[in-house]
Amino acid sequence: MRLSDHFYLYEMTRSQLATRHNIANQPNAGQIDALRHLCVEVLEPVRRHFGVPIVPSSGFRSMALNRLLGSQDSSSHCAGEAVDFEVIGVGNLVLAHWMAENLVFDQLILEYPQADDERAGWLHISYKHTENRAQCLTRHQNGYARGLPRLQNVLQKFPKAQKT
């Protein structure tokens, strides 16, 4: 099932961990609708702007899969409202800053960045139908910090999106 121009349901639900543990990771109609909005409002603009394919590492999670991962029951992944991903050839810090400046989102988390490697870690972003908070966080080994690390002139490679 196609969710948007470049994203399919299977790639937003696949999980090696679910397969290994024989966990059904199938969303219901409401969760599929949320995944569709996430793809259209977040992933498609990122793909268009950077011009390269995106491979989600974690999209929808059934409650059983989410608990196996040790995540909270309130995770946006369980509602089909969140995705973890990277963009090949684009540093995660650059990507995080571009998304923070150009997208509507509920929560954007730069996960486990390293000061000496702008490609370290990955991005988590969530999108809701309404009341998106535009909250930016950085997750380190010892917890969360508000905001994103500073970007030092790297964003010049990927200028701000043009408003159409």
LUMVOKOL-310221 format. One record per residue: residue number from 1; residue in one letter; z, x, y of N, C-alpha, C in turn. Coordinates in steps of 0.2 Angstrom, whole numbers. Atoms other than C-alpha are relative to their C-alpha. Example, Ala and Ser with C-alpha at 12.3 -4.5 7.8 and 13.67 -1.06 7.14 Angstrom:
% LUMVOKOL-310221
  vexvo  gulo   n_pz   n_px   n_py  ca_pz  ca_px  ca_py   c_pz   c_px   c_py
      1     a      0      4     -6     39     62    -22      0      4      6
      2     s     -1     -4     -6     36     68     -5      3     -4      5
END
This chain:
% LUMVOKOL-310221
  vexvo  gulo   n_pz   n_px   n_py  ca_pz  ca_px  ca_py   c_pz   c_px   c_py
      1     m      0      4     -6      0      0      0      0      4      6
      2     r      0     -4     -6     -5      7     17      5     -3      5
      3     l     -4      2     -5      8      6     30     -2      1      7
      4     s      3     -2     -6     -2     14     44     -6      4     -1
      5     d      6     -3      1    -18     23     47      0      6     -5
      6     h     -1     -6      4    -11     39     38      5      0     -5
      7     f     -6      0      4      4     34     29      0     -6     -5
      8     y      0      5      6      6     25     12      8     -1     -2
      9     l     -6      2      3     21     16      4      3      5     -5
     10     y     -3     -4      5     22     28    -10      2      7      3
     11     e     -2     -7     -3     24     44      1      7     -1      4
     12     m     -6      1     -3     38     35     10      6     -2     -5
     13     t     -5      2      5     47     30     -6      1      5     -6
     14     r      0     -5      6     44     45    -18      6      4      1
     15     s     -6     -4      0     59     55    -23      0      3     -7
     16     q     -1     -4      6     60     69    -36      7     -2     -3
     17     l     -7      2      2     79     65    -37      0     -7     -4
     18     a      0      6      3     76     47    -41     -4      0     -6
     19     t      4     -1      6     63     51    -54      4      3     -5
     20     r     -4     -3      5     75     63    -63      5     -4     -2
     21     h     -6      5      2     89     50    -63     -2     -7     -1
     22     n      2      7      2     78     35    -67      2     -5      5
     23     i     -2      4     -5     82     27    -51     -6     -4      3
     24     a      5      4     -4     71     13    -44      1      1      7
     25     n      0     -1     -8     67     17    -26     -5     -4      3
     26     q      5      5     -3     58      1    -21      3     -4      5
     27     p     -2      4     -5     60     -7     -5     -2     -7      0
     28     n      2      7      0     60    -26     -2     -4     -1      6
     29     a      5      2     -5     49    -35     10      2      2      7
     30     g     -3     -2     -6     60    -32     25      0      8      1
     31     q      0     -8     -1     62    -13     22     -7      2      0
     32     i      7     -2     -1     43    -12     20     -2     -1      7
     33     d      2      2     -7     41    -20     37      3      6      4
     34     a     -4     -6     -4     54     -7     44     -4      6     -1
     35     l      4     -6      1     44      7     36     -6      0      4
     36     r      6      0     -3     28      1     43      1      1      8
     37     h     -1     -2     -7     35      1     61      2      7      1
     38     l     -2     -7      0     43     18     58     -7      4      0
     39     c      7     -4      1     25     25     53     -4     -1      6
     40     v      4      1     -5     16     16     67      3      3      7
     41     e     -3     -2     -6     29     20     81      2      7      1
     42     v     -2     -7      0     34     37     76     -4      5     -3
     43     l      4     -5      3     24     46     63     -7      1      2
     44     e      7      0     -2      7     41     69     -1      4      7
     45     p      0     -4     -6     10     47     87      1      8     -1
     46     v     -1     -7      2     16     64     80     -6      3     -3
     47     r      6     -3      3      1     66     69     -6      0      5
     48     r      5      0     -5    -11     61     83      1      6      5
     49     h     -1     -5     -5     -3     73     95     -1      7     -2
     50     f      0     -7      3     -1     88     84     -7      1     -4
     51     g      6     -1      4    -17     85     74      0      3     -7
     52     v      0     -3      7    -11     90     57      4     -5     -4
     53     p     -3      5      4     -5     80     42      8      1      0
     54     i     -8      0      1     14     76     40      2     -2     -7
     55     v     -2      1      7     22     76     23      8     -2      1
     56     p     -7      2      0     39     66     23      3      3     -6
     57     s     -5     -3      6     53     74     13      4     -6     -2
     58     s     -5      6      2     64     58     13     -2     -6      5
     59     g      1      6     -4     59     41     19      5     -6     -3
     60     f     -4      5      2     66     25     11      4      3     -6
     61     r     -4     -2      6     81     27     -1      4     -6     -2
     62     s     -4      5      3     88     14    -12      8      2      1
     63     m     -7     -1     -1    107     12    -11      2      5     -6
     64     a     -2     -5      5    109     21    -28     -2      7      1
     65     l      2     -7     -1     98     36    -23      4      2      6
     66     n     -4     -3     -6    107     37     -6      7      2     -2
     67     r     -7     -2      3    124     37    -15      0      6     -4
     68     l      1     -6      4    118     50    -27     -1      6      5
     69     l      1     -6     -5    113     61    -12      7      1      4
     70     g     -6      0     -4    131     58     -5      0     -2      7
     71     s      1      2     -7    125     50     11      4     -7      0
     72     q     -4      6     -1    134     35     19     -4     -6     -1
     73     d      3      7      2    130     17     14     -4     -3      6
     74     s      3      2     -6    125     14     32     -6      4      2
     75     s      6     -5     -2    111     27     32     -6     -5      2
     76     s      7      3     -2     95     21     41     -5      0     -5
     77     h      5      0      6     85     27     26      1     -6     -4
     78     c     -1      6      5     92     12     16     -3     -6      3
     79     a      3      6     -3     85      0     29     -8      1      1
     80     g      7     -2     -1     68      9     29     -1      2      7
     81     e      1     -1     -7     71     14     47      0      8      2
     82     a      0     -7     -1     72     33     45     -4      4     -5
     83     v      4     -5      4     62     48     39      2      7      2
     84     d     -1     -7     -1     65     66     37     -7      4     -1
     85     f      6     -4      1     50     78     39     -1      6      4
     86     e      2     -5     -4     42     93     46     -8      0      1
     87     v      7     -1     -1     25     97     53     -2      7     -1
     88     i      2     -7      2     16    112     46     -3      3      6
     89     g      3     -4     -5     12    125     59      4     -2      7
     90     v     -3      1     -6     24    117     72      8      1     -1
     91     g     -7     -1      0     42    123     75      4     -6      1
     92     n     -4      6      0     55    110     72      3     -1      7
     93     l     -3      1     -7     63    114     89     -5     -3      5
     94     v      6      3     -4     46    111     98     -1     -7     -2
     95     l      2      7      2     43     95     88      6     -4      2
     96     a     -6      4     -2     61     89     92     -1     -2      7
     97     h      1      1     -7     58     91    110     -5     -4      2
     98     w      6      5     -1     41     83    110      2     -7     -1
     99     m     -2      7      2     48     68    101      5     -3      5
    100     a     -5      3     -4     63     66    112     -3     -2      7
    101     e      3      2     -7     51     66    128     -5     -5     -1
    102     n      6      5      0     37     55    121      1     -6     -4
    103     l     -1      6      5     44     43    108      6     -5      1
    104     v     -6      4      0     55     28    107      3      1     -7
    105     f     -4     -1      6     68     31     94      7     -2      0
    106     d     -7      2      0     85     26     89      4      7      0
    107     q     -3     -6      1     91     43     83     -4      6     -2
    108     l      4     -6      2     83     60     82      5      6     -1
    109     i     -5     -5      2     93     74     73     -4      6     -2
    110     l      3     -6      2     87     92     72      5      3     -5
    111     e     -5     -2      6     95     97     55     -1      7     -1
    112     y     -1     -7      2    101    115     52     -5      5      3
    113     p      5     -5     -3     91    125     65      4      6      0
    114     q     -2     -6      0     93    143     66     -3      4      7
    115     a      2     -3     -7     93    153     83     -6      5     -1
    116     d      5     -5      1     81    166     76     -6     -3     -3
    117     d      6      3      4     69    154     67     -1     -7      2
    118     e      1      7     -3     62    139     77     -3     -5     -6
    119     r      3      4      6     54    133     60      6     -2     -5
    120     a     -5      1      5     71    132     51      2     -7      0
    121     g     -2      7      0     78    115     46     -5     -5     -1
    122     w      5      6      0     69     98     47      3     -5      5
    123     l     -1      5     -5     69     83     58      2     -7     -4
    124     h     -1      7      2     77     66     55     -1     -4      6
    125     i      1      4     -6     71     52     66      1     -7     -3
    126     s      0      7      2     75     33     65     -3     -4      6
    127     y      3      5     -4     67     18     73      2     -7     -2
    128     k     -2      7      1     73      0     75     -5     -4      4
    129     h      4      5     -4     64    -15     80      2     -1      7
    130     t     -3      1     -7     76    -17     95      6      5      1
    131     e     -6     -4     -2     90     -8    104      0      7     -3
    132     n      1     -7      2     84     10    100      5      4      6
    133     r     -5     -4     -5     98     22    108     -3      6      3
    134     a      3     -6     -2     87     37    110      5      6      0
    135     q     -6     -5      1    102     48    104     -3      6     -4
    136     c      2     -6      3     98     66    101      6      4     -3
    137     l     -5     -4      2    109     77     90     -3      6     -4
    138     t      2     -6      4    109     94     81      5      0     -5
    139     r     -5     -1      6    117     96     64      0      7     -2
    140     h     -2     -6      2    125    112     60      4      0     -7
    141     q     -5     -1      6    135    118     44      6     -4      2
    142     n     -7      2     -1    151    113     53      0     -7      4
    143     g      0      6     -3    145     96     60     -6     -1      5
    144     y      5      2     -5    135     87     74      2      2      7
    145     a     -1     -1     -7    133     92     92     -5     -5      4
    146     r      5      5     -4    125     80    105     -5      5      3
    147     g      6     -3     -3    108     85    112     -3      5     -5
    148     l      4     -5      4     95     98    106      1      7      3
    149     p     -1     -7     -3     96    117    108     -6      0      5
    150     r      5     -1     -5     86    123    123     -6      3     -3
    151     l      7     -2      2     68    126    122     -2      5      5
    152     q      2     -5     -5     62    142    130     -7      1      1
    153     n      8     -1     -1     44    140    136     -4     -1     -6
    154     v      4      1      5     38    136    119     -4     -6      0
    155     l      4      7      0     33    118    123     -6      1      4
    156     q      6     -1     -4     19    125    134     -6      0     -5
    157     k      5      0      5      9    126    118     -2     -7     -2
    158     f      2      7      1     10    107    116      3     -4      6
    159     p     -2      3     -6     10     99    133      2     -8     -1
    160     k     -2      7      1     18     82    136     -6     -5     -1
    161     a      6      5      2      7     67    129     -2     -3      7
    162     q      3      4     -5     -4     58    141      2     -7     -1
    163     k     -1      8      0      1     40    145     -7     -3      0
    164     t      6      4      0    -13     28    140      1     -7      1
END
